[in-house]
């Protein structure tokens, strides 16, 4: 496209000087790792107990393909390591202090006793669902038996993830995406527990290695629509009664979603 300019006299062409704009204020520069809260609700960081517990998924293997006919009865297995000097274990045996929280994909976390340390995949899906062919993610974390919903006790920051397949493997293993695990919230929060709903999220890359960045959590429900990005675990207060939808996301990872309910007029634990 031709551009015609009019002027009073012709002058030699002069190269335009580059325009120098001042840098934006620091408040306008957002980092993917910076704390964030646009919900308008108060948040509270939780004290995480010092612990040397760790969990390892012994089966399935990373990228393992499980035949469709065997998937429902296939057992996921875990190995938990701890020390008798661990602050959470002093004075009582592991079996009385710890469990392993286990989840498949976006399924509800299940608690597995250390003495068992195994669970069929069929027990990690809803009764009305089937274990479909394709990619799946298995998540696990050691937790104190008391665990959530006692916010002050929090949970140890130890979790693992394993990507595997049912029926057939990926067409291109190099394109593996990571995954986000929402360990909490979960279920219904009644009475005083409704005032401090705990959020606990983990993000992993395609090899199941934990990401350093915190997932961004989108919260939608009665009187609230916003995002939070804080170091997990943390609590959100002053939630109204009703159903809330949560979506946790991280760069390069499949998001996770969950719905929970707040009913401050009822008593009892979630």
Buried (B, 14 or more C-beta within 10 A) or exposed (E): EEEEEEEEEEEEEEEEEEEEEEEEEEEEEEEEEEEBBEBEBEBEEBEBBEBBBBBEBEBBEEBBBBEBEEBBEBBBBBEBEBEEEBEBBEEEEBEEBBBBBBBBBBBEBBEBEBEEBEBBBBBBBEEEEEBEBEBBBBBBBBBBBEBBBBBEBBBBBBBBBBBBBBBEBBEEEEEBEBBBBBBBBBBBBBBEBBBBBBBBBBBBBBEBEBBEBBBBBBBBBEEBEBBBBBEBBBBBEEBEBEEBEBBBBBEBBBBBEBEBBBBBEEEEEB
